Amino acid sequence: MSINARKDSPQQTEFRQYCQDWLADNHPGEPPVRLPLTALEIMTEDQLNYLQAWQKSAYDAGLIGCDYPVDVGGGGRTDCQRVANAEMIAAKTPFLPNIIGLGMAAPTVLYHASDELKQRLLPRLFSGEDIWCQGFSEPEAGSDLASVQTFAERKGDKWVINGHKVWTSLAHFAEWMILLLRTDKSQKHDGLSYFVVPIRAALGSGVTVRPLIKITGETGFNEVIFDNLEVDDSLRLDEVGKGWQVAMTTLLHERGAGELQTPRSGGLKSKSSHATNAAGLLALARKTQRGSKPASEDPLFRDKLMRQVIREEALKQNQRRAQVPALLDHPMRLALQNKLLSSEIFQDTAALAVEVTGASGSLYLGDENAPAGGQWHMSYMNSYGMTIAAGTSEVQRNILGERVLGMPKSK
Ligand SMILES: Cc1cc2nc3c(=O)[nH]c(=O)nc-3n(C[C@H](O)[C@H](O)[C@H](O)COP(=O)(O)OP(=O)(O)OC[C@H]3O[C@@H](n4cnc5c(N)ncnc54)[C@H](O)[C@@H]3O)c2cc1C
């Protein structure tokens, strides 16, 4: 079973060869600008333009949206996105900028929108021409998402929206937002409805986007204020009061547990980029003098370095279980474990890199004396967001305990 499950079907074999050939001929090469760690920290038009051009060419070549139906702009293939992903990663292509669109909005639109909306929205989402953002979190609604207060009041065929979203990644570039709203104040989960909203078109007339500066100095996310914004009822997904169920489709895919694979690429960062993983950490330790010898030869550091190597390898092996159907006893188990462990391992690896470099580890991007160009320092600061975004580590542990292992609820 396990060996067969890992074999490509004839369609996948042919497609894999096609991807390899296309990537060999069309790799965009080194980016002309310094790119951030992930799509969530895109800050400048130069970064965005370069990444959008890459996403469009990958989509035009059929490497994005492979498993979506042809009539909504997809490739009409079966289980081929993972093949394209693997080949883009192997070719070390740049990352895709429309990550919220591809990972969360596209499956939600596919499962819950009208045919007309799917055909209108998905092709430009896949190509990256329309960047998407996610308007879920609010000042008083994060982990407890069902507490969303931003309110939509019905006026005939329109809804009038008022309220305040926060931590909205990419809203400063987004054309569209997936938006969870309260449409009935007397109910909690059943009082929510789900919309897709063209926020860029409404900037200055019902929508204000205010960038929030992160500790890294990047403007990754934003506050979004709705002030009497009118939207058409045709932009609602599913029925009024069914927003929570639609949001579950989004969250399952955000946490990697949905049915449709998210297009992923190789994460090429810049000319001076380095691997922010255990191998990159080892390379850094070999180059860094601590006292009279490299940090990699210090017994105390060796212990910590090996621990990170082992944890990363264990994570990789655990991820391979996804290819063995008999081990997939619960659809959410691996995805949740992977989100939880990879974000925590990444955080510890980055912290150890800063520790290994000692006092010079405090130097940042732009300082010519900063170890590895200051990128470990930036990774260290960004790593804290990774254990919060898409559900905090505490919340992931609760879900694993309660829903996967069947343990009693904490409250
Ligand atoms: C980099 C980044 C990007 C993001 N992008 C977006 C985006 O694009 N769109 C969007 O809508 N949101 C986004 N978010 C917001 C994110 O979804 C929330 O930050 C997250 O859900 C946590 O909510 P909160 O910040 O309100 O924290 P809270 O929910 O207030 O949690 C505070 C603390 O309490 C703990 N806690 C809460 N409830 C429990 C519980 N039941 N059991 C145990 N511990 C608990 C949490 O683990 C945390 O440590 C982003 C966040 C980050 C960091």
The ligand as a Gaussian input file, in Angstrom:
#p B3LYP/6-31G(d) Opt

LIG

0 1
 C        1.807000      36.917000      10.981000
 C        0.337000      36.941000      11.214000
 C       -0.534000      37.078000      10.142000
 C       -1.906000      37.114000      10.355000
 N       -2.733000      37.303000       9.282000
 C       -4.064000      37.366000       9.470000
 C       -4.938000      37.608000       8.357000
 O       -4.490000      37.780000       7.218000
 N       -6.265000      37.687000       8.583000
 C       -6.802000      37.504000       9.817000
 O       -8.038000      37.541000       9.941000
 N       -6.017000      37.297000      10.909000
 C       -4.661000      37.233000      10.762000
 N       -3.832000      37.030000      11.843000
 C       -4.427000      36.987000      13.174000
 C       -4.426000      35.599000      13.801000
 O       -5.378000      34.765000      13.194000
 C       -4.710000      35.793000      15.295000
 O       -3.625000      36.547000      15.826000
 C       -4.818000      34.480000      16.021000
 O       -5.995000      33.813000      15.652000
 C       -4.839000      34.702000      17.552000
 O       -5.811000      35.624000      17.908000
 P       -5.438000      36.881000      18.842000
 O       -4.230000      37.550000      18.288000
 O       -6.676000      37.688000      19.011000
 O       -4.998000      36.246000      20.227000
 P       -5.980000      35.740000      21.359000
 O       -7.020000      34.856000      20.783000
 O       -6.438000      36.923000      22.153000
 O       -4.990000      34.845000      22.227000
 C       -4.108000      35.427000      23.210000
 C       -3.378000      34.264000      23.911000
 O       -4.345000      33.431000      24.590000
 C       -4.209000      32.074000      24.163000
 N       -5.526000      31.439000      24.083000
 C       -6.648000      31.953000      23.528000
 N       -7.667000      31.068000      23.615000
 C       -7.162000      29.965000      24.230000
 C       -7.716000      28.708000      24.615000
 N       -9.009000      28.405000      24.371000
 N       -6.910000      27.811000      25.227000
 C       -5.596000      28.105000      25.477000
 N       -5.022000      29.282000      25.148000
 C       -5.797000      30.198000      24.535000
 C       -3.575000      32.152000      22.773000
 O       -2.872000      30.947000      22.472000
 C       -2.637000      33.344000      22.929000
 O       -1.425000      32.937000      23.520000
 C       -2.446000      37.000000      11.666000
 C       -1.568000      36.855000      12.755000
 C       -0.204000      36.826000      12.537000
 C        0.689000      36.681000      13.729000

